[in-house]
Amino acid sequence: MIKRSYLISRVMGIPVRVHITLIILLIILTFSSGVFGMLYAVALFASVALHELGHSWVAIRKGCRVHEIMLLPIGGVAKMNNIPSRPRDELLMAAAGPLTSLLLAVFFGWLGQFAFFFISLRNVNLMLCLFNLIPCFPMDGGRIFRAFMTPRLGRLNATALAARIGRILAVAGGIFGLFDKDYILVIIAIFIYQAAGAEYRAVYMQQMSQDWFSAGQQDADVEVSPPPYARKAQPVWKKWSQKSNAFFNDLFKNWG
Ligand code: ZN
């Protein structure tokens, strides 16, 4: 039976799952870009998973429960029962993902002296760090922005402002993606736009229930980290697929 997602590992007690669409993508890649294209994609999604685990590590220490980490073609999603409500804790949790990516970039940069393959992974992790720091709520940069504004505006108003900026940036990114024929960027933009609204509503509902019953319900928050590979990794991807195709062409030529 075909399932919607497959458990690949359990890290810190968190199930890490791969969505069926990503598995299909990897299979297609193996046929279109060869083994190197597939290896590159696997390393990329392992980097995304580590980014999410960086967030989760802090979240667990701040008393949150992480249900699962799901890897999708548009990136990683850590599903949590709640986001730390203390601004300082949210800031730490949000910063932990980009920091993990930065450390991975340094590590792959060091490995890069041995093989060019690792240089492309260094670049993709650097991009993963910078892309997620864009203040486009609910991406990491937007969370850091909200945490920064909460003491000044209160949580609800800070979320409203962050979500508005997030939606404006998502629309801008989506339009740019359309003109640039970068359709993965368009899908990410739609996802971000939708997630910004959903999280604002969750905080709004929480606030209302707190006001009415003076005891808040847990909101179902989601931590998203879309990778930037859609854009910048394309040349690298193409380069590697050309290399691997040349490799297999040579192989078959020699056989023929
Ligand atoms: Zn992140």
Boltz pocket constraint, residues with backbone or C-beta under 6 A from the ligand:
constraints:
  - pocket:
      binder: B
      contacts: [[A, 51], [A, 52], [A, 55], [A, 94], [A, 97], [A, 98], [A, 132], [A, 140], [A, 224], [A, 225]]
      max_distance: 6.0
